[in-house]
Amino acid sequence: MKQLTIDVGGTFTDCLVLEESGQLQRFKASTTPDDPTLGFFAAVGKAAKHYGQTLKQFLGDVEQIVHGTTLGTNILITERGAKVGTITTKGFRDIVEMRRGIRNLHGSMFDMFIEPYQPLVPRHLSLGVEERTLYTGEILTPLNEGELRTAAHRLLDEGCTAIAICFLHSYANGENELKAKRIVQSMTPETYVTTSHEILPVFREFERFSTAVISAYIGPSITRYARKLQTGLKEQGCNGRLLMMLANGMVQVVDECVDRAVYLLNSGPAAAPYGASYLGGLHGKNNLLSVDMGGTSFDVCVIKDGEIPTTSDSWVGEHRVAIKMVDVPTVGAGGGSLAWIDSLGLLRVGPQSAGADPGPAAYGKGEDASVTDADLVLGYIPADYFLGGDVKLDVARSHQAVARVGSKLNMDASQTAVVMYTTINTVMANLITEVCTKKGHDVRDFTLVAGGGAGGIHAAAIAKQLSIPMVIVPRVAALMSAFGMFAMDLGLEYARSCARRQNKLDFAEISSLYVDMRRQATEDFARIGISESQLAYKPTVEMRYVGQFHEVEIDLPAEDLNAENLKGLLDNFHAQYEKLFTYNMPWRAAEFLTYRLKVTSASRPVQMAVLSQSAAGVETARRGSRLCVFDGNPKPVETPAYDWDRMAPGHTLTGPALIDDKTTTVLVVPGFTCEVDAYHNLLLRAQ
């Protein structure tokens, strides 16, 4: 049976089909922001048509669907979430708004006129009730149920459709939060209610409260979408399992996701690095820069020694998200990024985007010039073969839009398009440099894996700018996140905070924490039909030197922690600390803070089909040529164009050249060569 991965992005919805033979088939449809299920089924409908089946027949032959979506992220960024109220411990209603005194993150540190942080929950909707749990887990003051009911009635009268319950020290004992949740749900079963300890059972109140509020803010929309999708699939005869891609790089069934909606933030982009790691491994490369340039954003992940980084120190806009997420920094740079003139009279590109509606001017509805329009003016994009010919591009409209921007700077359309192209490349190159520099890496030691529908046009130019020697453009580049989802394990993560210095550790206490987490995991997985024998466990602990604020995550030994293996664990901590920060302090005591357990049920390994080499030359794949304009050469250059479908392993060519596909185009810039590997991927190397 077939497996599907579907990634709903800001501009396009990608559908990737893995056949029993190992062949991959790719399909794209426009995202429908008002109702993403329409774009979902439009993409799947294209797949069904490819196989000569009805939608019902096709979905009846699907074993599993892994689904990623940017819905939660878009709701949070655009502030279109539910009206949320917070019920918290009396005296602590301002924790989220105070947020450790942090000023707004974006803007100059010298700007004295930055507006104060606007929390998702205004102060009059954050109410305190009498209750108190100590850091030890002891309940000092039971929940005042009368005050709770009064607070809940007030929030409901104010029109709140979601309520976040955030009590002090609930990570140590969630009894009062759970009691409050049950009472509120009995009062209003239709209201979305979440508790902070179920979202993030770790210490630090601001981080836990903020994350819980975000989960409540996006939860109702996520739940409606997921349930509607489940119903639609069932009506269309799909009996396969639907899994949702999580921010931490794992997948989970819908029923385990809707109550913790915050874990669906960054859902799609979190998968791309796993696809890049798999593809890099095919060529013995484990130092990789996974990039994904879609319609609205450019995502980067630095993979060192094959290890995909995660972080619990994330922000979405101005909002703190403390769950563990794949570390994928993003900048507003995509095919839909719009050109504009700033107050200094300089041409800028992004972060504003044309999105899916109205889209770039070339799509026939938009008026403003986007990166896609610039690429079309420069000749890089085929007007007659965009999305395999499904979308006819309006070349004249793109020229007009780009020319309007250039007229303000006394430049013609071609000159303006070149500046737009180089500007957006610089924005993306700067993000790569920033991310690598912060981690102490030299970009020249890495291989660039270029994903996203627009990635192939810009990847070689970025590599040339940064002196990166090699670029891998996957056959599934335009569906990179969808491809990465095939490599995902079904899993959940658990955490328990218990702060102790190394000389104050209670090994029995630590063992009991892991016993409790394993018990919870067994129950959670049993609900979806997975037995304990199918589970794999990875225990870790977050540690830091005494007096520090941030911590480092270290693998724990397979056996229970004890006095004998403690020294080895401390040695690993010192070594990892030095690896990250180039120094360590072995003379200083360490603190153990949060114990984590990653529990997974392994997915079926991906086996890509290996293709045989062609005896015919690359010229048999030639589909014509286009006049292209390159930076530094004002005259258009007759540039050969090839059909990626007709290229075969062993084919090579030298830039400048264009390689067209129904989902993307790859530009081989002057100074680079291109080779087709055994899996039909493109390997671009600097000469």
Secondary structure, 3 states (H helix, E strand, C coil): CEEEEEEECCCEEEEEEECCCCCEEEEEEECCCCCHHHHHHHHHHHHHHHCCCCHHHHHHCEEEEEEEECHHHHHHHHCCCCCEEEEEECCCCCHHHHHHHCCCCCCCCCCCCCCCCCCCCCHHHEEEECCEECCCCCEEECCCHHHHHHHHHHHHHCCCCEEEEECCCCCCCCHHHHHHHHHHHHHCCCCEEEEHHHHCCCCCHHHHHHHHHHHHHHHHHHHHHHHHHHHHHHHCCCCCEEEEECCCCCEEEHHHCHHHHHHHCCCCCCCHHHHHHHHHHHCCCCCEEEEEECCCCEEEEEEECCECCEECCEEECCEEECCCEECCCEECCCCCEEEEECCCCCEEEEEEECCCCCCCHHHCCCCCCEHHHHHHHCCCCCCCCHHHHCCCCCHHHHHHHHHHHHHCCCCCHHHHHHHHHHHHHHHHHHHHHHHHHHCCCCHHHCEEEEECCCHHHHHHHHHHHHCCCEEEECCCHHHHHHHHHHHCCEEEEEEEEEEEEHHHCCHHHHHHHHHHHHHHHHHHHHCCCCCHHHCEEEEEEEEEECCCCCCEEEECCCCCCCHHHHHHHHHHHHHHHHHHHCCCCCCCCEEEEEEEEEEEECCCCCCCCCCCCCCCCHHHHEEEEEEEEECCEEEEEEEEEEEHHHCCCCCEEECCEEEECCCCEEEECCCEEEEECCCCCEEEEEC
